[in-house]
Amino acid sequence: MESNSESKVNRKTMWLLFLVSTIATVGLLVFNPTWFWVPLPFMLTYLVYAMDVV
């Protein structure tokens, strides 16, 4: 079992990684739409972890 403070830090990290991968996805969608799908799995994975659905 994780302690409550470790869980909060982990969720904050996951939200940060989700934000970074979302920015990367949008950036690729704007500048090179052919490759926007490359960071898409990372974005969705970090969203699931950040929401603590797993």
N, CA, C and O atoms as a CHARMM CRD file, in Angstrom:
* protein
*
  216
    1    1 MET  N      0.82600  -1.19300   0.00000 PROA 1      0.00000
    2    1 MET  CA     0.00000   0.00000   0.00000 PROA 1      0.00000
    3    1 MET  C      0.86500   1.25000   0.00000 PROA 1      0.00000
    4    1 MET  O      1.85800   1.33600   0.72200 PROA 1      0.00000
    5    2 GLU  N      0.47600   2.20400  -0.81200 PROA 2      0.00000
    6    2 GLU  CA     1.18000   3.48500  -0.81200 PROA 2      0.00000
    7    2 GLU  C      0.60500   4.37200   0.27900 PROA 2      0.00000
    8    2 GLU  O     -0.57200   4.28700   0.62800 PROA 2      0.00000
    9    3 SER  N      1.45800   5.21100   0.79800 PROA 3      0.00000
   10    3 SER  CA     0.93500   6.18500   1.74500 PROA 3      0.00000
   11    3 SER  C      0.21100   7.28400   0.97500 PROA 3      0.00000
   12    3 SER  O      0.38400   7.42400  -0.23600 PROA 3      0.00000
   13    4 ASN  N     -0.57800   8.04000   1.67000 PROA 4      0.00000
   14    4 ASN  CA    -1.38900   9.07200   1.03600 PROA 4      0.00000
   15    4 ASN  C     -0.52100  10.14900   0.38100 PROA 4      0.00000
   16    4 ASN  O     -0.84400  10.61600  -0.71100 PROA 4      0.00000
   17    5 SER  N      0.57600  10.54900   1.03300 PROA 5      0.00000
   18    5 SER  CA     1.43200  11.58800   0.45800 PROA 5      0.00000
   19    5 SER  C      2.14700  11.10000  -0.79600 PROA 5      0.00000
   20    5 SER  O      2.33100  11.87200  -1.73700 PROA 5      0.00000
   21    6 GLU  N      2.55300   9.82900  -0.82700 PROA 6      0.00000
   22    6 GLU  CA     3.18800   9.29000  -2.02800 PROA 6      0.00000
   23    6 GLU  C      2.19100   9.24500  -3.18300 PROA 6      0.00000
   24    6 GLU  O      2.54800   9.51700  -4.33000 PROA 6      0.00000
   25    7 SER  N      0.97100   8.91000  -2.88500 PROA 7      0.00000
   26    7 SER  CA    -0.06400   8.84900  -3.91400 PROA 7      0.00000
   27    7 SER  C     -0.32600  10.23200  -4.49600 PROA 7      0.00000
   28    7 SER  O     -0.50800  10.36300  -5.70700 PROA 7      0.00000
   29    8 LYS  N     -0.34900  11.27100  -3.65200 PROA 8      0.00000
   30    8 LYS  CA    -0.57600  12.62600  -4.13000 PROA 8      0.00000
   31    8 LYS  C      0.57300  13.09300  -5.02300 PROA 8      0.00000
   32    8 LYS  O      0.34500  13.73100  -6.05100 PROA 8      0.00000
   33    9 VAL  N      1.80100  12.77500  -4.63200 PROA 9      0.00000
   34    9 VAL  CA     2.96000  13.16100  -5.43500 PROA 9      0.00000
   35    9 VAL  C      2.92100  12.42500  -6.76600 PROA 9      0.00000
   36    9 VAL  O      3.19600  13.01200  -7.81200 PROA 9      0.00000
   37   10 ASN  N      2.58300  11.15100  -6.72800 PROA 10     0.00000
   38   10 ASN  CA     2.52200  10.36300  -7.94700 PROA 10     0.00000
   39   10 ASN  C      1.43600  10.91300  -8.88000 PROA 10     0.00000
   40   10 ASN  O      1.65400  11.00900 -10.08800 PROA 10     0.00000
   41   11 ARG  N      0.28400  11.26900  -8.33700 PROA 11     0.00000
   42   11 ARG  CA    -0.79800  11.81500  -9.16700 PROA 11     0.00000
   43   11 ARG  C     -0.40200  13.17100  -9.74300 PROA 11     0.00000
   44   11 ARG  O     -0.73400  13.47100 -10.89000 PROA 11     0.00000
   45   12 LYS  N      0.30000  13.99200  -8.97000 PROA 12     0.00000
   46   12 LYS  CA     0.75400  15.28600  -9.49500 PROA 12     0.00000
   47   12 LYS  C      1.73500  15.08100 -10.64100 PROA 12     0.00000
   48   12 LYS  O      1.69400  15.79600 -11.64300 PROA 12     0.00000
   49   13 THR  N      2.60500  14.11100 -10.48800 PROA 13     0.00000
   50   13 THR  CA     3.56900  13.79900 -11.54400 PROA 13     0.00000
   51   13 THR  C      2.83900  13.31000 -12.79300 PROA 13     0.00000
   52   13 THR  O      3.18400  13.69700 -13.90900 PROA 13     0.00000
   53   14 MET  N      1.84200  12.46800 -12.60600 PROA 14     0.00000
   54   14 MET  CA     1.09000  11.95400 -13.75000 PROA 14     0.00000
   55   14 MET  C      0.31100  13.06800 -14.45400 PROA 14     0.00000
   56   14 MET  O      0.21700  13.07600 -15.68100 PROA 14     0.00000
   57   15 TRP  N     -0.24800  14.01100 -13.68200 PROA 15     0.00000
   58   15 TRP  CA    -0.93800  15.14400 -14.31200 PROA 15     0.00000
   59   15 TRP  C      0.05100  15.99800 -15.10000 PROA 15     0.00000
   60   15 TRP  O     -0.26900  16.49300 -16.18000 PROA 15     0.00000
   61   16 LEU  N      1.25000  16.16500 -14.55600 PROA 16     0.00000
   62   16 LEU  CA     2.27100  16.93700 -15.26700 PROA 16     0.00000
   63   16 LEU  C      2.68100  16.23800 -16.56400 PROA 16     0.00000
   64   16 LEU  O      2.80800  16.88000 -17.60600 PROA 16     0.00000
   65   17 LEU  N      2.88600  14.93600 -16.49800 PROA 17     0.00000
   66   17 LEU  CA     3.24200  14.18100 -17.69700 PROA 17     0.00000
   67   17 LEU  C      2.10500  14.19200 -18.71600 PROA 17     0.00000
   68   17 LEU  O      2.34700  14.24500 -19.92200 PROA 17     0.00000
   69   18 PHE  N      0.86800  14.14100 -18.23200 PROA 18     0.00000
   70   18 PHE  CA    -0.28400  14.24500 -19.13200 PROA 18     0.00000
   71   18 PHE  C     -0.28500  15.59900 -19.83700 PROA 18     0.00000
   72   18 PHE  O     -0.51900  15.67900 -21.04300 PROA 18     0.00000
   73   19 LEU  N     -0.02500  16.64900 -19.08600 PROA 19     0.00000
   74   19 LEU  CA    -0.00600  17.98700 -19.67200 PROA 19     0.00000
   75   19 LEU  C      1.09200  18.11900 -20.72400 PROA 19     0.00000
   76   19 LEU  O      0.85800  18.67100 -21.80000 PROA 19     0.00000
   77   20 VAL  N      2.27300  17.62200 -20.42100 PROA 20     0.00000
   78   20 VAL  CA     3.39400  17.68700 -21.36200 PROA 20     0.00000
   79   20 VAL  C      3.08400  16.89000 -22.63400 PROA 20     0.00000
   80   20 VAL  O      3.33800  17.36200 -23.74200 PROA 20     0.00000
   81   21 SER  N      2.53900  15.69000 -22.47200 PROA 21     0.00000
   82   21 SER  CA     2.23200  14.88500 -23.65400 PROA 21     0.00000
   83   21 SER  C      1.06400  15.46900 -24.44900 PROA 21     0.00000
   84   21 SER  O      1.00500  15.30700 -25.66700 PROA 21     0.00000
   85   22 THR  N      0.13600  16.14700 -23.77100 PROA 22     0.00000
   86   22 THR  CA    -0.95000  16.82800 -24.48300 PROA 22     0.00000
   87   22 THR  C     -0.40400  17.98400 -25.31000 PROA 22     0.00000
   88   22 THR  O     -0.81800  18.18700 -26.45100 PROA 22     0.00000
   89   23 ILE  N      0.52100  18.73400 -24.73800 PROA 23     0.00000
   90   23 ILE  CA     1.15500  19.82500 -25.48000 PROA 23     0.00000
   91   23 ILE  C      1.92100  19.27500 -26.67900 PROA 23     0.00000
   92   23 ILE  O      1.88600  19.86200 -27.76000 PROA 23     0.00000
   93   24 ALA  N      2.60800  18.15900 -26.49500 PROA 24     0.00000
   94   24 ALA  CA     3.33200  17.54000 -27.60600 PROA 24     0.00000
   95   24 ALA  C      2.36600  17.07100 -28.69800 PROA 24     0.00000
   96   24 ALA  O      2.64500  17.22500 -29.88700 PROA 24     0.00000
   97   25 THR  N      1.24100  16.50400 -28.29200 PROA 25     0.00000
   98   25 THR  CA     0.25600  16.03400 -29.26000 PROA 25     0.00000
   99   25 THR  C     -0.33200  17.19800 -30.05500 PROA 25     0.00000
  100   25 THR  O     -0.44200  17.12600 -31.27900 PROA 25     0.00000
  101   26 VAL  N     -0.70300  18.25700 -29.36600 PROA 26     0.00000
  102   26 VAL  CA    -1.26400  19.42700 -30.04300 PROA 26     0.00000
  103   26 VAL  C     -0.21100  20.08300 -30.93300 PROA 26     0.00000
  104   26 VAL  O     -0.51900  20.52300 -32.04000 PROA 26     0.00000
  105   27 GLY  N      1.02900  20.14800 -30.45000 PROA 27     0.00000
  106   27 GLY  CA     2.10200  20.72000 -31.25500 PROA 27     0.00000
  107   27 GLY  C      2.33200  19.94400 -32.53700 PROA 27     0.00000
  108   27 GLY  O      2.49700  20.52800 -33.60800 PROA 27     0.00000
  109   28 LEU  N      2.34100  18.63200 -32.42100 PROA 28     0.00000
  110   28 LEU  CA     2.50100  17.82900 -33.63400 PROA 28     0.00000
  111   28 LEU  C      1.28100  17.94200 -34.53200 PROA 28     0.00000
  112   28 LEU  O      1.41000  17.90900 -35.75500 PROA 28     0.00000
  113   29 LEU  N      0.10800  18.07400 -33.94800 PROA 29     0.00000
  114   29 LEU  CA    -1.10300  18.23100 -34.75500 PROA 29     0.00000
  115   29 LEU  C     -1.06700  19.53200 -35.55000 PROA 29     0.00000
  116   29 LEU  O     -1.57100  19.59100 -36.67200 PROA 29     0.00000
  117   30 VAL  N     -0.47900  20.56300 -34.97700 PROA 30     0.00000
  118   30 VAL  CA    -0.39800  21.86100 -35.65900 PROA 30     0.00000
  119   30 VAL  C      0.71900  21.86300 -36.70500 PROA 30     0.00000
  120   30 VAL  O      0.51100  22.30100 -37.83600 PROA 30     0.00000
  121   31 PHE  N      1.91100  21.36900 -36.32600 PROA 31     0.00000
  122   31 PHE  CA     3.07500  21.50500 -37.19700 PROA 31     0.00000
  123   31 PHE  C      3.31300  20.32600 -38.13400 PROA 31     0.00000
  124   31 PHE  O      3.84000  20.50300 -39.23200 PROA 31     0.00000
  125   32 ASN  N      2.93100  19.12800 -37.71000 PROA 32     0.00000
  126   32 ASN  CA     3.13000  17.95200 -38.54800 PROA 32     0.00000
  127   32 ASN  C      2.00200  16.95300 -38.27500 PROA 32     0.00000
  128   32 ASN  O      2.19700  15.98100 -37.54500 PROA 32     0.00000
  129   33 PRO  N      0.82600  17.19200 -38.85900 PROA 33     0.00000
  130   33 PRO  CA    -0.35200  16.39400 -38.52800 PROA 33     0.00000
  131   33 PRO  C     -0.22000  14.90100 -38.81700 PROA 33     0.00000
  132   33 PRO  O     -0.96100  14.09700 -38.25100 PROA 33     0.00000
  133   34 THR  N      0.69500  14.52500 -39.67000 PROA 34     0.00000
  134   34 THR  CA     0.87100  13.11200 -39.97200 PROA 34     0.00000
  135   34 THR  C      1.35600  12.32500 -38.75700 PROA 34     0.00000
  136   34 THR  O      1.05700  11.13800 -38.63000 PROA 34     0.00000
  137   35 TRP  N      2.10100  12.97600 -37.86200 PROA 35     0.00000
  138   35 TRP  CA     2.72500  12.29100 -36.73300 PROA 35     0.00000
  139   35 TRP  C      2.07100  12.58400 -35.38600 PROA 35     0.00000
  140   35 TRP  O      2.64700  12.26500 -34.34600 PROA 35     0.00000
  141   36 PHE  N      0.87900  13.18600 -35.38100 PROA 36     0.00000
  142   36 PHE  CA     0.27700  13.54600 -34.10100 PROA 36     0.00000
  143   36 PHE  C     -0.06500  12.32600 -33.25500 PROA 36     0.00000
  144   36 PHE  O     -0.16000  12.44100 -32.03300 PROA 36     0.00000
  145   37 TRP  N     -0.25100  11.17500 -33.86300 PROA 37     0.00000
  146   37 TRP  CA    -0.64800   9.96900 -33.14300 PROA 37     0.00000
  147   37 TRP  C      0.48800   9.37100 -32.32000 PROA 37     0.00000
  148   37 TRP  O      0.23600   8.52500 -31.46200 PROA 37     0.00000
  149   38 VAL  N      1.72500   9.78600 -32.55600 PROA 38     0.00000
  150   38 VAL  CA     2.86800   9.19300 -31.84800 PROA 38     0.00000
  151   38 VAL  C      2.78700   9.43500 -30.32800 PROA 38     0.00000
  152   38 VAL  O      2.94500   8.47400 -29.57400 PROA 38     0.00000
  153   39 PRO  N      2.55000  10.66100 -29.84000 PROA 39     0.00000
  154   39 PRO  CA     2.44500  10.84000 -28.37800 PROA 39     0.00000
  155   39 PRO  C      1.05400  10.53400 -27.81800 PROA 39     0.00000
  156   39 PRO  O      0.84800  10.62600 -26.60800 PROA 39     0.00000
  157   40 LEU  N      0.10500  10.17500 -28.67200 PROA 40     0.00000
  158   40 LEU  CA    -1.26300   9.93400 -28.23200 PROA 40     0.00000
  159   40 LEU  C     -1.37500   8.81600 -27.18100 PROA 40     0.00000
  160   40 LEU  O     -2.08900   9.00700 -26.19600 PROA 40     0.00000
  161   41 PRO  N     -0.71400   7.67500 -27.33600 PROA 41     0.00000
  162   41 PRO  CA    -0.79900   6.64300 -26.29300 PROA 41     0.00000
  163   41 PRO  C     -0.24200   7.10800 -24.94400 PROA 41     0.00000
  164   41 PRO  O     -0.76500   6.73400 -23.89400 PROA 41     0.00000
  165   42 PHE  N      0.81100   7.91600 -24.97200 PROA 42     0.00000
  166   42 PHE  CA     1.36800   8.43400 -23.72800 PROA 42     0.00000
  167   42 PHE  C      0.37600   9.36700 -23.04100 PROA 42     0.00000
  168   42 PHE  O      0.18100   9.30300 -21.82800 PROA 42     0.00000
  169   43 MET  N     -0.24600  10.23200 -23.83800 PROA 43     0.00000
  170   43 MET  CA    -1.20500  11.17700 -23.28700 PROA 43     0.00000
  171   43 MET  C     -2.35900  10.43700 -22.61200 PROA 43     0.00000
  172   43 MET  O     -2.74400  10.77500 -21.49300 PROA 43     0.00000
  173   44 LEU  N     -2.90500   9.43800 -23.28200 PROA 44     0.00000
  174   44 LEU  CA    -4.04200   8.71300 -22.72700 PROA 44     0.00000
  175   44 LEU  C     -3.64400   7.84800 -21.53000 PROA 44     0.00000
  176   44 LEU  O     -4.41300   7.71700 -20.57700 PROA 44     0.00000
  177   45 THR  N     -2.46800   7.26800 -21.57400 PROA 45     0.00000
  178   45 THR  CA    -1.99600   6.46700 -20.44100 PROA 45     0.00000
  179   45 THR  C     -1.80400   7.32800 -19.20700 PROA 45     0.00000
  180   45 THR  O     -2.23900   6.94600 -18.12000 PROA 45     0.00000
  181   46 TYR  N     -1.16000   8.49000 -19.34800 PROA 46     0.00000
  182   46 TYR  CA    -0.95200   9.36800 -18.20300 PROA 46     0.00000
  183   46 TYR  C     -2.27000   9.94100 -17.69000 PROA 46     0.00000
  184   46 TYR  O     -2.39800  10.21400 -16.49600 PROA 46     0.00000
  185   47 LEU  N     -3.24700  10.12500 -18.56800 PROA 47     0.00000
  186   47 LEU  CA    -4.55800  10.58500 -18.11800 PROA 47     0.00000
  187   47 LEU  C     -5.21700   9.53700 -17.22600 PROA 47     0.00000
  188   47 LEU  O     -5.78200   9.86900 -16.18300 PROA 47     0.00000
  189   48 VAL  N     -5.14400   8.28700 -17.63400 PROA 48     0.00000
  190   48 VAL  CA    -5.72900   7.21300 -16.82800 PROA 48     0.00000
  191   48 VAL  C     -5.04500   7.10100 -15.48200 PROA 48     0.00000
  192   48 VAL  O     -5.71500   6.95200 -14.46000 PROA 48     0.00000
  193   49 TYR  N     -3.71500   7.16900 -15.46100 PROA 49     0.00000
  194   49 TYR  CA    -2.98800   7.09600 -14.19900 PROA 49     0.00000
  195   49 TYR  C     -3.27300   8.31500 -13.31500 PROA 49     0.00000
  196   49 TYR  O     -3.40100   8.17600 -12.09800 PROA 49     0.00000
  197   50 ALA  N     -3.37200   9.50200 -13.91100 PROA 50     0.00000
  198   50 ALA  CA    -3.62200  10.71300 -13.14100 PROA 50     0.00000
  199   50 ALA  C     -5.00600  10.70000 -12.51700 PROA 50     0.00000
  200   50 ALA  O     -5.19900  11.20000 -11.40800 PROA 50     0.00000
  201   51 MET  N     -5.97100  10.12700 -13.22700 PROA 51     0.00000
  202   51 MET  CA    -7.32900  10.03100 -12.68600 PROA 51     0.00000
  203   51 MET  C     -7.46500   8.88100 -11.70100 PROA 51     0.00000
  204   51 MET  O     -8.50800   8.72000 -11.06700 PROA 51     0.00000
  205   52 ASP  N     -6.41800   8.08900 -11.57500 PROA 52     0.00000
  206   52 ASP  CA    -6.36900   6.94500 -10.65700 PROA 52     0.00000
  207   52 ASP  C     -7.46400   5.92000 -10.97100 PROA 52     0.00000
  208   52 ASP  O     -8.13400   5.39800 -10.08000 PROA 52     0.00000
  209   53 VAL  N     -7.61600   5.65700 -12.25800 PROA 53     0.00000
  210   53 VAL  CA    -8.61600   4.69600 -12.70900 PROA 53     0.00000
  211   53 VAL  C     -8.08700   3.25900 -12.61400 PROA 53     0.00000
  212   53 VAL  O     -8.86100   2.31500 -12.46300 PROA 53     0.00000
  213   54 VAL  N     -6.80700   3.11100 -12.70100 PROA 54     0.00000
  214   54 VAL  CA    -6.17100   1.78900 -12.70400 PROA 54     0.00000
  215   54 VAL  C     -6.32500   1.12500 -11.36200 PROA 54     0.00000
  216   54 VAL  O     -5.85400   0.00400 -11.17000 PROA 54     0.00000
